[in-house]
Amino acid sequence: MEKVSNFFKYVAACGGSLWFGAELSRLTLTFYLFQGNQFELKPFVDEAFLQPVFYVMNPLLILTSIAYSVFFVSFLIYILTTSLKLRANGWLFIILVLVVTLSPFEFYLIKKDYQILTLVFTGKILSKDVLYLVITRFKVLGSFPLIHLFSFMAIIYLAIFQPLKKNEN
């Protein structure tokens, strides 16, 4: 049973790492399209500039969606198969609370990403429609993607240093 647990721990770590990198890249890419908090496009961004940006963003959208789903499922399976007790390992309990609390919001954003993907993949790429979806993605949950990235950094810290561990003595 411990081998199964270690396998899913490894898969969760790989999925989480891929998600973190792709999410950071996508946020950086979309952040530099706008100036200020009003989501006005920068002066050099026009219709001809947006279409290649959306095509470049597609692999990042796919990667974030798949990697987060793999991370979430494999982490839950790891929790179910591990011999570690949540009561004795506070770090694991905090990670579980963070993952379960933040996942509905991330799955909502994955749904928004799917809408963008369908517009781009079907060839109905009207830059204004896709841009509207990107802006709504930012406006609906505000700074949640940044909060999620910082929470994931906390998860990495907790997994490495494992504080709040109860001594068996």
C-alpha positions as CSV (number, residue, x, y, z in Angstrom):
1,M,0.0,0.0,0.0
2,E,2.9,2.3,0.7
3,K,4.2,2.0,-2.9
4,V,0.8,3.1,-4.2
5,S,0.8,6.0,-1.8
6,N,4.3,7.1,-2.9
7,F,3.4,6.8,-6.5
8,F,0.4,9.2,-6.1
9,K,2.5,11.5,-4.0
10,Y,5.0,11.7,-6.9
11,V,2.2,12.2,-9.5
12,A,0.7,15.0,-7.3
13,A,4.0,16.7,-7.0
14,C,4.6,16.5,-10.8
15,G,1.1,17.7,-11.6
16,G,1.3,20.5,-9.0
17,S,4.7,21.7,-10.4
18,L,3.5,21.7,-14.0
19,W,0.3,23.6,-13.0
20,F,2.3,26.2,-11.0
21,G,4.7,26.9,-13.9
22,A,1.9,27.0,-16.5
23,E,-0.3,29.2,-14.4
24,L,2.5,31.6,-13.7
25,S,3.4,31.8,-17.4
26,R,-0.3,32.4,-18.4
27,L,-0.8,35.1,-15.8
28,T,2.4,36.8,-16.9
29,L,1.3,36.6,-20.6
30,T,-2.2,38.0,-20.0
31,F,-1.1,40.6,-17.4
32,Y,1.2,42.3,-19.9
33,L,-1.7,42.8,-22.4
34,F,-3.4,45.3,-20.1
35,Q,-2.5,48.6,-18.5
36,G,-3.9,49.6,-15.1
37,N,-6.8,48.1,-13.3
38,Q,-9.4,49.0,-15.9
39,F,-8.4,46.2,-18.3
40,E,-7.6,48.6,-21.1
41,L,-5.3,47.2,-23.7
42,K,-1.9,48.6,-24.0
43,P,-1.4,51.0,-27.0
44,F,0.6,48.5,-29.1
45,V,-2.0,45.7,-28.8
46,D,-4.4,45.6,-31.7
47,E,-6.5,42.9,-33.4
48,A,-3.6,41.5,-35.4
49,F,-1.5,41.2,-32.2
50,L,-4.2,39.4,-30.2
51,Q,-4.8,36.4,-32.4
52,P,-1.3,35.0,-32.1
53,V,-1.3,35.7,-28.4
54,F,-4.5,33.6,-28.0
55,Y,-3.0,30.8,-30.0
56,V,0.1,30.9,-27.8
57,M,-2.1,30.9,-24.7
58,N,-3.9,27.7,-25.8
59,P,-1.2,25.2,-24.7
60,L,-0.9,27.0,-21.3
61,L,-4.7,26.7,-20.9
62,I,-4.7,23.0,-21.7
63,L,-1.6,22.4,-19.5
64,T,-3.1,24.2,-16.5
65,S,-6.4,22.4,-16.8
66,I,-4.9,18.9,-17.1
67,A,-2.1,19.4,-14.6
68,Y,-4.4,20.8,-11.9
69,S,-6.9,18.0,-12.4
70,V,-4.1,15.4,-12.2
71,F,-2.7,17.1,-9.1
72,F,-6.1,17.3,-7.3
73,V,-7.1,13.7,-8.0
74,S,-3.7,12.2,-7.2
75,F,-3.4,14.3,-4.0
76,L,-6.8,13.0,-2.8
77,I,-5.8,9.4,-3.6
78,Y,-2.5,10.0,-1.8
79,I,-4.4,11.2,1.3
80,L,-6.6,8.1,1.2
81,T,-3.7,5.6,0.7
82,T,-1.0,7.1,3.0
83,S,-0.2,5.7,6.4
84,L,0.3,9.2,7.8
85,K,-2.4,10.4,10.2
86,L,-3.8,13.9,9.7
87,R,-4.0,14.3,13.4
88,A,-0.3,13.7,13.9
89,N,0.8,15.6,10.9
90,G,-0.6,19.1,11.0
91,W,1.3,20.1,7.8
92,L,-0.6,17.5,5.8
93,F,-3.9,18.6,7.3
94,I,-3.2,22.2,6.3
95,I,-2.3,21.2,2.8
96,L,-5.5,19.2,2.6
97,V,-7.6,22.1,3.8
98,L,-5.9,24.5,1.3
99,V,-6.3,22.1,-1.7
100,V,-10.0,21.3,-0.9
101,T,-10.9,25.0,-0.2
102,L,-9.2,26.4,-3.3
103,S,-10.2,23.7,-5.8
104,P,-13.8,24.8,-6.5
105,F,-12.5,28.2,-7.5
106,E,-9.8,26.7,-9.7
107,F,-12.3,24.4,-11.4
108,Y,-14.5,27.4,-12.1
109,L,-11.5,29.1,-13.8
110,I,-10.9,25.9,-15.7
111,K,-14.4,26.1,-17.0
112,K,-13.8,29.6,-18.2
113,D,-10.5,28.4,-19.8
114,Y,-12.5,25.7,-21.6
115,Q,-14.8,28.4,-23.1
116,I,-11.7,30.2,-24.4
117,L,-10.3,27.0,-25.8
118,T,-13.5,26.1,-27.7
119,L,-13.6,29.6,-29.3
120,V,-10.0,29.3,-30.4
121,F,-10.0,25.7,-31.5
122,T,-13.2,25.9,-33.5
123,G,-11.7,28.7,-35.6
124,K,-14.4,31.2,-34.4
125,I,-11.6,33.3,-32.9
126,L,-13.1,36.7,-32.7
127,S,-10.5,38.5,-30.6
128,K,-13.2,40.6,-28.9
129,D,-15.1,37.5,-27.7
130,V,-12.0,35.8,-26.4
131,L,-10.7,39.1,-24.9
132,Y,-14.1,39.5,-23.1
133,L,-13.7,36.0,-21.6
134,V,-10.2,36.7,-20.5
135,I,-11.3,40.0,-18.8
136,T,-14.3,38.3,-17.2
137,R,-11.9,35.6,-15.9
138,F,-9.9,38.3,-14.2
139,K,-12.9,40.3,-13.0
140,V,-15.0,37.5,-11.6
141,L,-12.5,36.2,-9.0
142,G,-10.2,39.3,-8.9
143,S,-6.9,38.4,-7.4
144,F,-7.7,34.7,-6.8
145,P,-5.1,33.4,-9.2
146,L,-2.3,35.2,-7.3
147,I,-3.7,34.0,-3.9
148,H,-3.8,30.5,-5.3
149,L,-0.2,30.7,-6.5
150,F,1.0,32.0,-3.0
151,S,-1.1,29.3,-1.3
152,F,0.7,26.7,-3.5
153,M,4.0,28.1,-2.5
154,A,2.9,27.6,1.1
155,I,1.9,24.0,0.2
156,I,5.4,23.5,-1.2
157,Y,7.0,24.9,2.0
158,L,4.7,22.7,4.2
159,A,5.5,19.6,2.2
160,I,9.3,20.2,2.4
161,F,9.8,21.3,6.0
162,Q,6.8,19.4,7.5
163,P,6.1,21.7,10.5
164,L,3.4,21.0,13.1
165,K,4.4,17.3,13.3
166,K,3.3,15.7,16.5
167,N,6.0,13.7,18.4
168,E,5.1,10.1,19.2
169,N,7.1,10.2,22.5
